[in-house]
């Protein structure tokens, strides 16, 4: 078995939901959903293994960051992708993230309403920054689920879909996501993996049926901190 075959087999094992219109997979942390300018391994390169008899592979209905794990929605054909795109753009898809953050927000729950814009950096890269004037609306609600020392377990529900939105909003709350190399504090030693997980997604895909609700178990690298903060493994 080649490395590509093994990766495709692992992706098949990560299917959380499948019907005639969409798939929801449990994206592993550490791999981008599509190839960047430099190319390299990415999930889209494996989507042919997810055709299940259809003439073309599924395609991304939205995106997750390279180091974020969890629920990733794919449309199985163009008509399904158009329907999913409309639901996402209209804010009708409910997304729930779990994060382990450093420190804690001032309040146990609340709403971050902070427009975001992409700014270039001096090193030729970019990052998202709070920009009330030029930024696009970005809204995230949060609530505290548990604590352990200087770590806090947050549930976050983004109401909009800006790039890096949850990560920037956590940083602006004074509690960056543990392991965040862009918006976190400078690391004194080896930086742990990003502790951000797309825990659940709920999609009202069919007019006469209940919304499709899918949940993804947290990745291994987050479980120790989650357990310390009170997660019972469910």
C-alpha positions as CSV (number, residue, x, y, z in Angstrom):
1,X,0.0,0.0,0.0
2,X,1.4,3.4,-1.0
3,X,1.4,6.4,1.4
4,X,-1.4,8.0,-0.7
5,X,-3.5,4.8,-0.4
6,X,-3.0,4.7,3.3
7,X,-4.0,8.4,3.6
8,X,-7.2,7.7,1.5
9,X,-8.0,4.7,3.7
10,X,-7.7,6.8,6.8
11,X,-9.9,9.5,5.3
12,X,-12.6,6.9,4.6
13,X,-12.5,5.8,8.3
14,X,-13.1,9.5,9.2
15,X,-16.5,9.8,7.6
16,X,-19.0,11.0,10.2
17,X,-22.0,11.4,7.9
18,X,-22.9,10.5,4.4
19,X,-26.1,10.9,2.2
20,X,-26.8,11.7,-1.4
21,X,-25.9,15.4,-1.1
22,X,-23.1,15.7,1.4
23,X,-20.4,14.2,3.5
24,X,-19.1,15.3,6.8
25,X,-15.6,14.1,7.7
26,X,-13.5,14.4,10.8
27,X,-10.6,16.4,9.5
28,X,-7.3,15.5,11.1
29,X,-5.1,18.3,12.5
30,X,-1.9,19.2,10.7
31,X,-3.0,19.0,7.1
32,X,-4.5,21.8,4.9
33,X,-7.8,21.2,3.2
34,X,-6.4,22.3,-0.2
35,X,-3.1,22.8,-1.8
36,X,-1.4,26.2,-1.2
37,X,0.9,28.0,-3.6
38,X,3.7,25.7,-2.7
39,X,1.6,22.5,-3.1
40,X,2.2,19.6,-0.8
41,X,-0.1,17.1,0.9
42,X,-3.7,18.2,1.3
43,X,-7.1,16.7,1.8
44,X,-8.5,17.6,-1.6
45,X,-6.0,15.4,-3.2
46,X,-7.7,12.4,-1.5
47,X,-11.3,13.2,-2.3
48,X,-11.4,10.8,-5.3
49,X,-11.7,8.0,-2.7
50,X,-15.0,9.6,-1.5
51,X,-16.9,9.5,-4.7
52,X,-19.0,6.4,-3.8
53,X,-20.1,5.8,-7.3
54,X,-20.6,9.4,-8.4
55,X,-18.9,10.7,-11.5
56,X,-16.8,13.3,-9.7
57,X,-15.3,13.6,-6.2
58,X,-16.9,15.8,-3.5
59,X,-15.7,19.4,-2.9
60,X,-15.3,21.6,0.1
61,X,-18.4,23.4,1.3
62,X,-16.3,25.5,3.7
63,X,-12.8,25.4,5.1
64,X,-10.9,24.7,8.3
65,X,-7.4,25.8,9.1
66,X,-4.5,23.4,8.7
67,X,-4.1,22.8,12.4
68,X,-7.8,22.7,13.3
69,X,-9.5,19.3,13.6
70,X,-13.1,18.2,13.4
71,X,-16.3,18.5,11.3
72,X,-15.6,19.4,7.7
73,X,-18.6,19.5,5.3
74,X,-18.3,18.4,1.6
75,X,-20.8,18.7,-1.1
76,X,-21.1,15.6,-3.4
77,X,-22.1,17.4,-6.6
78,X,-22.6,21.0,-7.9
79,X,-26.2,21.3,-6.9
80,X,-25.5,20.2,-3.4
81,X,-22.6,22.6,-3.2
82,X,-24.8,25.5,-4.2
83,X,-27.4,24.6,-1.6
84,X,-24.7,24.3,1.1
85,X,-23.0,27.5,0.1
86,X,-26.4,29.3,0.5
87,X,-26.9,27.9,3.9
88,X,-23.4,28.9,5.1
89,X,-23.7,32.4,3.6
90,X,-27.1,32.9,5.2
91,X,-25.7,31.9,8.6
92,X,-28.1,29.0,8.9
93,X,-25.4,26.4,9.6
94,X,-24.6,26.1,13.3
95,X,-20.9,25.5,14.0
96,X,-19.6,24.7,17.5
97,X,-15.9,24.8,18.3
98,X,-14.0,23.6,21.4
99,X,-10.8,25.4,22.4
100,X,-8.3,25.1,25.2
101,X,-7.1,28.7,25.8
102,X,-4.4,30.2,27.9
103,X,-5.9,32.3,30.6
104,X,-9.6,33.0,30.7
105,X,-12.0,35.7,29.4
106,X,-13.2,38.3,31.9
107,X,-16.7,36.8,31.9
108,X,-17.8,33.2,31.8
109,X,-19.8,33.8,28.6
110,X,-20.5,36.5,26.1
111,X,-20.2,37.7,22.5
112,X,-17.2,38.9,20.6
113,X,-18.3,41.4,17.9
114,X,-15.1,42.5,16.2
115,X,-14.7,43.2,12.5
116,X,-11.6,41.5,11.0
117,X,-9.4,42.3,8.0
118,X,-6.4,40.6,6.4
119,X,-3.2,42.6,6.8
120,X,0.2,41.9,5.3
121,X,3.2,41.4,7.6
122,X,6.7,42.7,7.2
123,X,8.0,39.2,6.5
124,X,5.8,38.8,3.5
125,X,3.0,36.8,5.2
126,X,-0.4,37.9,6.5
127,X,-2.6,37.7,9.6
128,X,-6.1,38.7,10.5
129,X,-6.4,41.8,12.7
130,X,-9.2,43.7,14.4
131,X,-10.2,46.6,12.1
132,X,-13.4,48.4,12.9
133,X,-13.1,50.6,9.8
134,X,-12.0,48.3,7.0
135,X,-12.8,44.9,8.5
136,X,-15.7,42.6,7.7
137,X,-18.3,41.8,10.4
138,X,-17.2,38.9,12.6
139,X,-19.3,37.7,15.6
140,X,-18.5,34.8,17.9
141,X,-20.3,33.8,21.1
142,X,-18.5,31.9,23.8
143,X,-19.1,30.1,27.1
144,X,-16.8,28.5,29.6
145,X,-17.1,24.8,30.1
146,X,-14.3,24.2,32.5
147,X,-10.9,25.3,33.9
148,X,-7.6,23.8,35.1
149,X,-4.9,26.1,36.4
150,X,-4.2,28.7,33.8
151,X,-6.1,26.8,31.1
152,X,-9.8,27.3,30.1
153,X,-12.0,25.1,28.0
154,X,-14.3,27.2,25.9
155,X,-17.2,26.4,23.6
156,X,-17.3,28.9,20.7
157,X,-20.0,29.5,18.1
158,X,-19.0,31.7,15.2
159,X,-22.0,33.4,13.7
160,X,-19.9,34.5,10.7
161,X,-17.2,32.7,8.8
162,X,-14.1,34.9,8.6
163,X,-10.6,33.4,8.2
164,X,-9.1,32.7,11.7
165,X,-12.1,34.2,13.3
166,X,-12.2,32.0,16.4
167,X,-8.5,32.3,17.0
168,X,-8.4,36.1,16.6
169,X,-11.4,36.6,18.9
170,X,-9.9,34.4,21.6
171,X,-6.7,36.4,21.4
172,X,-8.7,39.7,21.6
173,X,-10.5,38.3,24.7
174,X,-7.0,38.0,26.3
175,X,-7.0,34.2,26.2
176,X,-5.3,32.9,23.0
177,X,-5.8,29.3,21.9
178,X,-3.2,27.1,23.3
179,X,-0.5,26.3,20.7
180,X,-1.5,29.2,18.3
181,X,1.7,30.2,16.5
182,X,0.2,33.3,15.0
183,X,-2.1,34.9,17.6
184,X,-0.7,33.3,20.8
185,X,1.9,34.4,23.2
186,X,5.6,33.9,22.4
187,X,6.5,30.3,23.4
188,X,9.3,29.8,25.9
189,X,9.8,26.2,24.8
190,X,8.4,23.8,22.2
191,X,4.9,24.9,21.2
192,X,2.1,22.4,21.6
193,X,-0.3,21.6,18.7
194,X,-3.1,24.0,18.2
195,X,-5.9,23.1,20.7
196,X,-8.9,24.1,18.5
197,X,-11.5,21.6,17.3
198,X,-14.6,21.9,15.2
199,X,-16.7,19.9,17.6
200,X,-20.1,19.9,15.9
201,X,-22.1,21.2,12.9
202,X,-25.9,21.3,12.4
203,X,-27.2,21.8,8.8
204,X,-30.8,22.4,7.8
205,X,-30.2,20.7,4.5
206,X,-33.7,19.3,3.9
207,X,-36.9,21.4,4.2
208,X,-39.1,18.6,5.5
209,X,-36.6,16.8,7.8
210,X,-34.8,17.7,11.0
211,X,-31.4,19.4,10.5
212,X,-28.5,17.1,10.1
213,X,-26.4,17.2,13.3
214,X,-22.9,15.8,13.4
215,X,-20.4,15.6,16.2
216,X,-16.6,14.9,16.1
217,X,-14.6,13.5,19.0
218,X,-11.7,15.7,20.1
219,X,-8.3,14.7,18.7
220,X,-5.8,12.9,20.9
221,X,-3.6,15.9,21.5
222,X,-6.4,17.9,23.2
223,X,-7.8,15.1,25.4
224,X,-5.4,15.6,28.3
225,X,-6.1,19.3,28.7
226,X,-9.9,18.7,28.2
227,X,-9.9,16.0,30.9
228,X,-8.1,18.3,33.3
229,X,-10.7,21.0,32.6
230,X,-13.6,18.6,33.4
231,X,-14.4,16.8,30.1
232,X,-15.9,13.4,30.9
233,X,-15.0,11.8,27.5
234,X,-18.5,12.1,26.1
